[in-house]
Amino acid sequence: MFVGWIRQNSFKEDLEEFTKLKIVDKNLILNTILANNNISYGAYDNNKLIAFISLIEFDDTILINNLYYLDICDEKIITRVISIALKNIKSTKTILLLSNLKEKSILEKFGFKKYSKFYKAIYGKESVAFNFSNKMSQSINNENYLTVLKNIDKRCIKQDRYDYLTSYLFKQSSLVLSTSFGYQHSYAVDKNIVKISPWIMEDAAYSDAEKILRGVIYHRGLKKIVAFVPSEIKEITDLYSSYKFDFVEDYYLMYLNKEPNINLEMLYAF
């Protein structure tokens, strides 16, 4: 067993083998790790990649944007991968990770605290009927969406993530729906799954949010749609529920060092 720097020269091939056993966000992983090898670490067993982690640094925070491991990995292996990443962070910036319950218990041993609980929401089991006119479609296709994205994202997250979103997260399958009150980005993870990430609206812009949710279902509804939703904001969870999204698993936004100041009422999907 080796745990250390990602083997960048063979990472594409290693990832291809990894994805035969695990569904991952391949585009984001490659964009992150190939550009930031110095903050990407992996676990190898018999020269096969079985777990990895990567980080993105912003002005005041560090986001762990990828943490994947095969089912054969026990808590000890996951802990070692997280540990080596944290040991090599030479900063007191806030560190963030959206984690499941298993990861939460590991992170707490390193001193992480819960900022907020999230639901993993999935659309696909039951469709919902609604009207979606050309006029409504035009109303959520804002040509100035990049300006809206840059301004409203920073007000919600309190970080300038513009380059990260447009250079790392956006891909060929990206669909951006936007009004002057917010934006939603969705993209294909694989041929069957679409992920909404991120989705940010002005506080109380419920009418526009509903139009955008209708839009993504209209365009993407033949596939499974996944989003990570703040569980404590009733207006947001009610919107998802009204369009037959199921809340299937609890997740937790965890932080280390200084507590972040994210406006959860604006955050419709992490």
Beta strands, then each sheet from edge to edge (+ up, - down):
strand 1: 2-5
strand 2: 40-45
strand 3: 48-57
strand 4: 61-69
strand 5: 94-100
strand 6: 113-123
strand 7: 175-179
strand 8: 182-188
strand 9: 193-201
strand 10: 224-230
strand 11: 246-256
strand 12: 267-269
sheet 1: 1+ 2- 3+ 4- 5- 11+ 6- 10+ 9+ 8- 7+
sheet 2: 1+ 2- 3+ 4- 5- 11+ 6- 10+ 9+ 12-
end
